[in-house]
Amino acid sequence: MKSWYRKALEVGRDDAEKINYVAIAAKQLYQAIHSVIEDVCLYQPYRGISLLDAGCGLGGLLDYIDAHGSRISRYRGVDFLPEYVSACRRKFRYRPDTSFKEADLEYWTPREKYDIIVINGVFTNNFKGNGFGKFIENTLDKLFPFCEIALVFSYISSSFIDYHLPGRYYMDFSTVYKLCSDRTRFLRIIEDFPQYLGVAVMYQGDHVAIRYGSGKKG
Ligand SMILES: C[S@@+](CC[C@H](N)C(=O)[O-])C[C@H]1O[C@@H](n2cnc3c(N)ncnc32)[C@H](O)[C@@H]1O
């Protein structure tokens, strides 16, 4: 699994077109995730927001957040590749209340809660064959209780395509809907990306109650 990510980096370097395609897709995902973060900030105006970036890679999301402005006051990145973790530690060493941990999401459990948990690009590459769906479910089951407001994850959508590239993990709308609705009544699924990507947001009830003013707990 780890070697796949190392190899993918090497292959990507030789293929400018692929890099461009991936860069555009990554930016669109960051935009969508950032808009969810902004939405959360809007409804929590009086304090900073904490964020867990599960599978943080080289910290691309944090770069995007910092470039576009957000009230992320505490950031924690987790990745199982030590190269990524040490690169992030170097890159963000002056950023206050920012930390990185080397850990495999399959075995790691957070010790504290975060307002927002982001899992971007982790559920998109399948290394486990039939076990990958279970990995996704277990990860959501484990992490969702540690989010105070919203958990966001990206995926490759098969809702509108009839081909599958090897190594990629595809989910259609109904699978994603079930993944979310089994865990919360408050969800949002965004599938308007040209690259057949999707972003799902699972809200804890309180946030939605604040948003719609019911005052009731979900
Ligand atoms: C496609 S990259 C996305 C990186 C980052 N989330 C971003 O938005 O730029 C996926 C990342 O997830 C990490 N990853 C995949 N499976 C993981 C696991 N089980 N535990 C920890 N990290 C994992 C990989 O090492 C890689 O850095």
The ligand as an SDF file (V2000), in Angstrom:
LIG
                    3D

 27 29  0  0  0  0  0  0  0  0999 V2000
   -4.0750   11.0930   -2.8950 C   0  0  0  0  0  0  0  0  0  0  0  0
   -3.1470   11.4860   -1.4680 S   0  0  0  0  0  0  0  0  0  0  0  0
   -4.0350   12.9090   -0.8690 C   0  0  0  0  0  0  0  0  0  0  0  0
   -3.2310   13.7180    0.0940 C   0  0  0  0  0  0  0  0  0  0  0  0
   -3.9570   14.8350    0.8290 C   0  0  0  0  0  0  0  0  0  0  0  0
   -5.1420   14.3460    1.5360 N   0  0  0  0  0  0  0  0  0  0  0  0
   -4.3280   16.0040   -0.0390 C   0  0  0  0  0  0  0  0  0  0  0  0
   -5.4830   16.3900   -0.0090 O   0  0  0  0  0  0  0  0  0  0  0  0
   -3.4720   16.5530   -0.7300 O   0  0  0  0  0  0  0  0  0  0  0  0
   -3.6310   10.2410   -0.3010 C   0  0  0  0  0  0  0  0  0  0  0  0
   -2.7830   10.2180    0.9410 C   0  0  0  0  0  0  0  0  0  0  0  0
   -3.3500    9.3300    1.8780 O   0  0  0  0  0  0  0  0  0  0  0  0
   -2.3260    8.5980    2.5130 C   0  0  0  0  0  0  0  0  0  0  0  0
   -2.9370    7.3360    2.9710 N   0  0  0  0  0  0  0  0  0  0  0  0
   -3.5680    6.4080    2.2190 C   0  0  0  0  0  0  0  0  0  0  0  0
   -3.9900    5.3910    2.9770 N   0  0  0  0  0  0  0  0  0  0  0  0
   -3.6320    5.6980    4.2550 C   0  0  0  0  0  0  0  0  0  0  0  0
   -3.7870    5.0430    5.5130 C   0  0  0  0  0  0  0  0  0  0  0  0
   -4.3740    3.8550    5.6100 N   0  0  0  0  0  0  0  0  0  0  0  0
   -3.2890    5.6370    6.6170 N   0  0  0  0  0  0  0  0  0  0  0  0
   -2.6590    6.8380    6.5420 C   0  0  0  0  0  0  0  0  0  0  0  0
   -2.4720    7.5060    5.3730 N   0  0  0  0  0  0  0  0  0  0  0  0
   -2.9510    6.9390    4.2470 C   0  0  0  0  0  0  0  0  0  0  0  0
   -1.2530    8.4340    1.4390 C   0  0  0  0  0  0  0  0  0  0  0  0
    0.0360    8.2190    1.9860 O   0  0  0  0  0  0  0  0  0  0  0  0
   -1.3530    9.7710    0.7030 C   0  0  0  0  0  0  0  0  0  0  0  0
   -0.4950   10.7190    1.2650 O   0  0  0  0  0  0  0  0  0  0  0  0
  1  2  1  0
  2  3  1  0
  2 10  1  0
  3  4  1  0
  4  5  1  0
  5  6  1  0
  5  7  1  0
  7  8  2  0
  7  9  1  0
 10 11  1  0
 11 12  1  0
 11 26  1  0
 12 13  1  0
 13 14  1  0
 13 24  1  0
 14 15  1  0
 14 23  1  0
 15 16  2  0
 16 17  1  0
 17 18  1  0
 17 23  2  0
 18 19  1  0
 18 20  2  0
 20 21  1  0
 21 22  2  0
 22 23  1  0
 24 25  1  0
 24 26  1  0
 26 27  1  0
M  CHG  2   2   1   9  -1
M  END
$$$$
